[in-house]
Amino acid sequence: MKHTLLLITLVLLSTFGLQAQSHSFRLAKLKYNGGGDWYANKTSLPNLIRFCNQNLNMNIASDEAVVEVGSPELFTYPFVHMTGHGNVVFSDAEAQNLRNYLLSGGFLHIDDNYGLDQYIRKEMKKVFPEYEFVELPFDHPIYRQKFSFSDGLPKIHEHDNKPPQGFGIIHEGRLVCFYTYETDLGNGWEDQDIYNDPETVRQQALRMGANIVTFALTQPI
């Protein structure tokens, strides 16, 4: 566990350093079982990565990785993104692996692409039976990185006439998982011609995504 924490710490420390010839780290999309479309929003992460590199002077690899919940490779990614519309199932071993990853310094961003909520809440209880998702207040630092969102998450796509909400799992004062609900940030990160969202809406989604990445990489471990 200690060597994993050290690895992630070194990656995080290098994130905002001088530009190097090779990338500092890679973002990963989480592949899970259960039949849900974990692979949704194919252009979202590459576009978010490009936005972060151009606007925050980051040095993230341009191509996303794909990592399975139960894989030891999970520990090589400081930031993992999860999305989808349908069912999610974590085995006991996968839940334990994800728990170890998050307690070791990793960060999970879950974005409900509509239909994920009832499944992911149940599966995350396997990962952290002692914790509940709590809604983060609008003055939480995740909303106040380079870009300010004084009213919390932006609304990107409408589903059930509900306000967007940002939930967290907090362990010993550290946000280990951020769950964005009823906003569809990932859709806003997609290429403009996929949903034909106004550019102002896409920019709001990308800016909030950049805030999440920044906060994840700079909060104390």
C-alpha positions in Angstrom: 0.0 0.0 0.0 2.8 2.4 0.9 4.5 2.0 -2.5 1.3 2.7 -4.2 0.7 5.9 -2.3 4.3 6.9 -3.1 3.8 6.3 -6.8 0.6 8.3 -6.9 2.2 11.1 -4.9 5.1 11.4 -7.3 2.7 11.5 -10.2 0.7 14.3 -8.6 3.8 16.3 -7.7 4.9 16.2 -11.4 1.6 17.4 -12.7 2.1 21.1 -12.5 5.8 21.1 -13.0 7.7 22.3 -16.1 6.6 21.0 -19.4 8.4 17.8 -20.3 8.9 16.0 -23.6 6.6 13.1 -22.5 3.3 13.4 -20.7 3.1 13.5 -16.9 0.2 11.1 -16.5 -2.8 9.6 -18.2 -6.5 9.8 -17.3 -8.4 6.5 -17.4 -12.0 5.4 -18.0 -13.3 2.7 -15.7 -14.5 -0.5 -17.3 -17.1 -2.4 -15.2 -19.3 -5.4 -15.5 -23.1 -5.6 -15.3 -24.1 -4.7 -18.9 -24.0 -0.9 -18.6 -22.3 1.1 -21.3 -19.1 2.0 -19.5 -17.7 3.0 -23.0 -20.2 5.8 -23.5 -19.1 9.4 -24.5 -16.1 8.3 -26.7 -14.9 11.9 -27.4 -15.5 13.3 -23.9 -12.2 12.5 -22.1 -10.0 13.4 -25.0 -11.7 16.8 -25.3 -11.4 17.4 -21.5 -7.7 16.4 -21.6 -7.1 18.9 -24.5 -9.0 21.6 -22.6 -6.9 21.0 -19.4 -3.6 21.0 -21.4 -4.5 24.2 -23.2 -6.1 26.2 -20.4 -4.3 24.9 -17.3 -0.9 24.2 -18.7 -1.2 20.5 -17.7 0.7 17.8 -19.4 -1.8 14.9 -19.7 -1.4 12.2 -22.3 -3.8 13.0 -25.2 -5.3 9.5 -25.3 -7.3 8.1 -22.4 -6.6 4.7 -20.9 -9.2 2.0 -20.1 -8.8 0.2 -16.8 -10.9 -2.6 -15.3 -12.2 -2.2 -11.7 -10.3 -5.2 -10.4 -7.1 -4.6 -12.3 -3.8 -3.8 -10.4 -3.2 -1.3 -13.2 -5.9 0.9 -11.6 -3.2 2.1 -9.2 -1.1 3.7 -11.9 -3.8 6.3 -12.7 -4.3 9.3 -10.3 -7.7 10.1 -11.9 -10.3 7.6 -13.1 -13.6 8.6 -14.8 -16.7 6.4 -14.8 -19.9 6.9 -16.9 -22.8 5.0 -18.4 -26.6 4.7 -18.5 -27.3 1.2 -17.1 -26.4 -1.6 -14.8 -23.2 -1.8 -12.8 -21.9 -4.8 -10.8 -18.7 -4.9 -8.7 -17.6 -8.3 -7.4 -16.3 -8.4 -3.9 -12.7 -8.5 -5.2 -13.4 -5.6 -7.5 -14.9 -3.5 -4.7 -12.0 -4.2 -2.5 -9.5 -3.2 -5.2 -11.4 0.0 -5.9 -11.5 0.7 -2.1 -7.7 0.1 -1.8 -7.1 2.4 -4.8 -9.1 5.3 -3.4 -7.6 4.9 0.1 -4.2 5.0 -1.4 -4.6 8.4 -3.0 -6.6 7.7 -6.2 -9.7 9.6 -7.2 -12.9 8.5 -8.9 -15.2 10.8 -10.8 -18.6 9.2 -11.6 -20.8 11.0 -14.1 -24.4 9.8 -14.4 -25.2 9.7 -18.1 -28.8 9.1 -17.1 -29.9 5.8 -15.6 -26.8 5.0 -13.6 -27.9 6.3 -10.2 -29.8 3.4 -8.8 -27.0 1.0 -9.7 -23.9 3.0 -8.7 -25.2 3.9 -5.3 -25.7 0.2 -4.5 -22.3 -0.8 -5.8 -20.4 2.0 -4.0 -21.8 0.7 -0.7 -19.8 -2.4 -1.4 -16.7 -0.2 -1.7 -17.5 1.9 1.3 -20.2 0.3 3.5 -19.4 2.8 6.3 -20.0 5.9 4.1 -22.9 7.5 2.3 -22.8 10.0 -0.6 -23.1 13.5 0.8 -24.0 16.5 -1.3 -21.2 19.0 -1.4 -22.0 22.6 -0.6 -21.6 25.2 -3.3 -18.7 26.8 -1.5 -16.7 23.5 -1.7 -13.2 24.0 -3.2 -14.1 21.7 -6.2 -16.4 24.5 -7.4 -13.8 27.2 -6.8 -10.6 26.2 -8.7 -9.6 28.2 -11.7 -13.2 28.5 -12.7 -15.8 29.6 -10.3 -19.3 27.9 -10.0 -21.0 29.7 -7.3 -24.2 27.8 -7.8 -22.6 24.4 -8.0 -22.7 22.1 -11.1 -23.8 23.5 -14.4 -26.9 22.0 -16.1 -25.8 20.5 -19.4 -28.7 18.2 -20.4 -32.2 17.9 -19.1 -33.6 14.6 -18.0 -36.2 14.7 -15.2 -36.5 18.4 -14.4 -34.2 17.9 -11.4 -31.4 20.3 -10.4 -27.8 19.1 -10.9 -26.2 17.8 -7.8 -22.6 16.9 -6.8 -22.2 14.2 -4.2 -19.0 13.0 -2.5 -17.6 10.2 -0.5 -15.2 11.6 2.0 -12.6 9.6 3.9 -10.7 11.3 6.8 -11.4 14.7 5.3 -10.4 13.7 1.8 -12.8 13.6 -1.1 -12.1 10.2 -2.7 -15.1 10.0 -5.1 -17.1 12.8 -6.7 -20.4 11.9 -8.3 -22.1 14.3 -10.7 -25.8 13.7 -11.0 -28.5 15.3 -13.3 -25.9 17.4 -15.1 -24.4 15.1 -17.9 -21.0 16.8 -17.8 -19.6 14.0 -20.1 -22.1 14.9 -22.8 -21.0 18.4 -22.6 -17.4 17.4 -23.1 -18.2 15.5 -26.3 -17.5 16.9 -29.8 -19.9 19.8 -30.6 -21.6 18.0 -33.5 -22.7 15.0 -31.4 -25.3 16.9 -29.4 -25.2 20.3 -31.0 -24.9 22.0 -27.6 -24.2 25.7 -27.7 -20.5 26.5 -27.3 -21.3 28.4 -24.1 -22.8 25.2 -22.6 -19.9 23.1 -23.7 -17.4 25.5 -22.2 -19.3 25.4 -18.8 -19.0 21.6 -18.9 -15.3 21.6 -19.8 -14.5 24.2 -17.1 -16.3 22.2 -14.5 -14.4 19.1 -15.6 -11.2 21.0 -15.4 -12.0 22.0 -11.9 -12.6 18.4 -10.9 -9.3 17.2 -12.4 -7.4 20.1 -10.7 -9.0 19.5 -7.4 -8.4 15.8 -7.5 -4.7 16.3 -8.3 -4.0 18.9 -5.7 -6.0 18.0 -2.6 -3.8 16.6 0.2 -3.4 12.9 0.3 
